[in-house]
Amino acid sequence: MSKERFSNWKKPEIEDRKLHPKYYFLVHHKENLELGENTDIGVFTYINAKYGVVIEKNAQIGSHCSIYSVSTIDNKKGKVVIKENARICTHSTVMPGVTIGRNSVVGAHSFVNKDIPDNTIAYGIPVKIIRKIE
């Protein structure tokens, strides 16, 4: 990740259940969101952090993603962890209790309903592990 891009990075001030006025993402239960340094959350991304969401440093989340720590459809709940340098591409959905490993990439339009190991490329509906990153 470019050091220049985040040379003046500041943790965004987040208001619960309000679209961020500069970055245009939305968080429910902001008190349960842990945001690491140099993170990037794309426009129109929704984060439900009721049971905890951790986004570690240098992680990037594309536009129009949804990250759920609770699902009313299947009554699942659990902390979501997106580890350091992970990338979640646009229009992807991450379900409760999932951990996305360090340096891993989740392809666009993926439905992530299981853990993704470190250094892995994964994509699909539901997500499939495609290969390790060398």
C-alpha positions, 0 to 999 in steps of 0.5 A: 500500500502506498505510504503517500496515500495514507501519510496524513491518515486520521481515524474517521469520526463515526456517528452511529447510524449516519452516513459518514459525511466525507467517506459515505459509509455507515456503521451501526453499533460504532462502539463495537468497531475497532478500526486500525491505522491506515484502513480504507472503507469504501463508499456505501459500505455498511458495517453492523458491529453489534457483536464486534467488528475488527478491521486491522491496520492497512485493511481495505474494504471496497465500495458497497460492501456489507459486514455483519456481526449479526444476521436476522435471517439465520440467527447467527452472530459473532465478531468479524475480524479483518486482519492486517493488509486484507482486501475485500473487493467491491460489493462483497458480503461478510457474515457473522463470526468470519475472520479474513486472514492477513494479506488475503484478497476477497474477490468482488461480489463474494459472499463470505460465510467462512474463515479465509486463511492468511495469504489467500485469494478467495471469491465466489457465492458462497466464497471458495478459497482459490489459491495461496498468495506466494 
